[in-house]
């Protein structure tokens, strides 16, 4: 029997709306998570990270939240620090800090991180915004730029942000997309030419890889929710298919790196010395596996694929493989790296540390699996609860606040490691807790119907307008339909019909109000 995933995407809540009918245990976990989301993440990073002097965000902080280092700025960090407050502003609109931080981040992405000469986002700039031209551009970094811009538009309706997201997508399409073998080349020159020659200083150069692929998938899913463009949909489907059918192995884990024609990079046949020297290119990453399971289901949901049994089967296989091979049955948590030696079916753990982002992603995916397979032998709900206990005991700093960058059961010295750096924002943790909170207290009540929908002529075309809907919790915005086809999204109560909408006399328009849980209510159709 087909089991349909009740997937709810990046949806949020406020304690003011916490239902009293929740089972006591789930209600208590929700209370703990909501408090941790605010106290350990959002209020720790914002407004602390905002660089009022030079723009963008500061990223490097000591264990007790003191600034440290030169504060060079990477596109990934800047984008994640834009995406997170943009989403937080949807949950907590009464707190002006989040919208201020998101706007601040957007302006830095637009004015400093974007290469106005060649297009694409720089990978690194100095604190004062000077590009580091010795660094290649990447598909991965540009994916996060798109991801942040789409989220900022979803929150604010600022079309200049959406236009830059479209421009970044077009830049990737022109320079990074492989029209023959599909997927995207990860490393690019400043001008946008794929770099396919291996580098002595960076072993990853020249390969395609799972990490850029899964985050392109994530970015295109976010973009498609606000810009239902045919090519975006095609690339989203392409990446889902590539990851599911090519990058995921038969055992249920991701191949980390592949040649441009999608042949796995493997050192299993090499000497022990060579194998260990190249673990970075070839190992089992349990964190990426559980994260990707969620991202694939998210993409399938956004694409509107019905009865997507293949994706469902593969994602469950990935989570089960991670639990059976990378899970610490004693205290919880997923290990960092495993490896299958040549001729061996049993995996070995080659790095038993527990990095922060893996533990965060695990919460989200385990609860998703628990909701879907409540009676499965893997006991996903019990694993989820154990994982949350693990996070509280070994990941949360009860003295200074924030998450350690590694579980202190395995690495006690992480107590004094940096709370923030270029790779450690609060995106993994915030997204996970946001999703978990919605699952722990689902909302099934749709918004009120958008009323008084009208089509008006304006100087630059046609304008749709309507009266604002209300919701029992939080309204996200409105999907716009023309003749039954979705053509746009806005959080506002008006929408300028795009030139590409092929507006004709007799065209029918409909507005669907959508809340943060994805519940929708449709207006009546109006004719132009």
Secondary structure, 3 states (H helix, E strand, C coil): CCCCCCCCCCCCCCHHHCCCCCCHHHHHHHHHHHHHHHHHHHHHHCCCCECCCCCCECCCECCCCCECCCCCEEHHHHHHHHHHHHHHHHHCCCCHHHHHHHHHHHHHHHHHHECCCCCCECCEECCCCCECCCCCEEHHHHHHHHHHHHHHHHHHCCHHHHHHHHHHHHHHHHHCECCCCCCECCEECCCCCECCCCCCCCCCCCCEEHHHHHHHHHHHHHHHHHCCCHHHHHHHHHHHHHHHHHHECCCCCECCEECCCCCECCCCCCCHHHHHHCCCCCCEEHHHHHHHHHHHHHHHHHHCCCCCHHHHHHHHHHHHHHHHHHECCCCCCECCEEECCCCCCCCEEEECCCEHHHHHHHHHHHHHHHHHCCCCCCCHHHHHHHHHHHHHHHHECCCCCCECCECCCCCHHHHHCCCEECCECCHHHHHHHHHHHHHHCCCCCCCCCCEEEEEEEECCEEEEEEECCCCCCCEEEEEEEECCEEEEEECCCEEECCHHHCCCCCCEEEEEEEECCCCEEECCCEEC
